[in-house]
Amino acid sequence: MSSTVERLALRKLVSPPKWLPGCIAYETIMGSMAYGVSSDSSDMDVYGFCVPPKDDVFPHLRGEIPGFGRQLQRFEQFQQHHVEDKDALAGKGREYDLTIFSLVKFFQLAMENNPNIVDSLFTPRECVLFCNPIGERVRERRQIFLHKGAWHKFKGYAYSQVHKMEIKTPQEGSKRAQTIEEFGFDLKFGYHVVRLLDEIEQILTLGDLDLQRDRERLKAIRRGEWSLEQVKEFFVTKEKELESAYTSSKLPHSPDEAAIKTLLLECLEVQYGSLESAITLPGQERALLAQIKALCERAGV
């Protein structure tokens, strides 16, 4: 099975770095389909991550000295929007928005509890378009990234949606402009406010995340069954409740960077083999990775 990026690249519909299509580890559908509020698959917002070449992750292997001379730009992400695949959906066509991160960048954002990145790891299984053994390993361990700092990140995103809900000026004559004229506010931003607060409530209280738990309420908001005042009142009330949930949450206050780094190194070893030539590891980490490597070899991974 090939990745979405690889299929599109073969047909010259996208222009990623030459090495990237063969190095995709994970792709998943995001947006309204992942949240269970839309069944329309003609537009797909796809997030994922890849494992760049070894000397991109460890630039000293190509002779670079940090802070000295010419520093080659390291790969962080590939984005291409409005990619039209006219052959998809039995001739109906499909449009992709693609965002593929470097594994290292993805781990950093996940460790910071960036809401979009966290969501991409908790999408329903049917939304996962491509997932190799590295992608599976990260999804299986996804709770390792969660910590109480998520509250500040998700609250900040929710604040921004409240702001956009009230002042965003859409293109005249657009569907969004018609929605605002009919309902008095942008329903899309309104449902994102409620969605983000429901997600962070799950994270703080359950240490887990079901993106579709609140889909019926989100659908109601998208249908215009909530007023602007209801959304704003929900935000104020829920914010107070979540401050209490933050205080009582059993999640760690900050990320377990050592554990997340070990997972990152495991993934890099699956891709590259031994990291001995690339990085000097403390004895305990080296022993752990040696055990993991032996187990992978036995399992044929």
Protein Blocks (a to p, Z undefined) as FASTA:
>chain_A
ZZfklmmmmnopaccdfklmmmcfbdcdehjllnopafbfkbccddddddddfklmmmml
nopaehiajaddddfbdcdehiacfkggnhnopadddddddfklmmmmmmnopaklmmmm
mgcfklpmbdcfklmmmmmmmmmmgcfklmmmmmmmmmmmmmmmmmoccdehiaklmmmm
mnopafklmmmmmmmmmmmmmmmmnopacfklmmmmmmmmmnopacfklmmmmmmmmmmm
mmmmmmmpcbdfbdcfklmmmmmmmmmmmmnopaklmoccdfklmmmmmmmmmmmmmnoZ
Z
